[in-house]
Amino acid sequence: MGHHIDAAGRFQSDKHPELPVDKVVISFKDPLARTALSALAVAYNNADHEFASDRERLTTIGRGPAPPPQPNMPIGKWT
């Protein structure tokens, strides 16, 4: 299959091989991750309001601003 996808369809990071299968590292410090983190906060708002609230707070204390999540945001190549 793909470079990071095994025959069972599971993701394995080559940059972080110590991670369990189907897990990724995403950092609040990474400007490229801010859109994904914002979209995740929106998606988790009902299930984990504290996460959503904390993510929003990070955008106001100097780690943002994050671009707003886009509806139907296409999934790009994750490496």
N, C-alpha and C positions, 0 to 999 in steps of 0.2 A: 504494500500500500504506500502511503506517504512516508516521508523521512522520519516523522515522529509517531506515526500510527502503525501499530503492529497488526498481525493477521487477524486478531480478535477485535480490531477496531478501537483499541485503547491507545491513549496518548502517553508517551514517555518522553520527558525532557532530556535532551542530550546535554544541555547546559547545567542541569541540576539532576543528575542521575540518582541522587539520594532520595528524591521525592517519590512518594508512592505513585503508582500508575494513575493517570487521569487527574493529576494535581499540577498546578502551575504556581509560580511565584509572581505576585503582582505587588508592587511597592507604591505606597502613597507618596514617596519621594520622586517617583518617575513621572515626569511631565507627560510622557506618551501614554501612561496608564490612567490619567485623570478622567478621560471620557468613559473608559470602561468602568472605572470605580463609580462614577456618577450614575451610569446606567444601572449598575448593580445595586446602588443605594436606592434608586427609584423602584427597581424590581423587588427589593427586600423591604420596602417601606412598611407594608402591612405585617410581614412576618417578623421583622427585626427593626423596629422603629428606632432603637438606640443606634444601630449601625448607620442607618440612613441619616439620622440627626448628626452623628459624629462626623460623617463624611461631609455633610453640608457645612459643619463648623470648620473643618479643615480648609475649606475654600475661603473662609473669611479671616483666617489667622496667618496668612502668608504662604500657604502651600497651594494656592490656586491663583486666579480663578480657573475652575475647570470649565471646559466647553460644555454646553448643555447636551444631554443625551439626545440622540437623533432617533426618531421613530424608524423602525425597520432598519436599524444600522447594520450594514453588511459586515459579515465576519471576514476579516482579512486573514492573511497568512500569519499565524502565530509562531514565532520562533524563539 
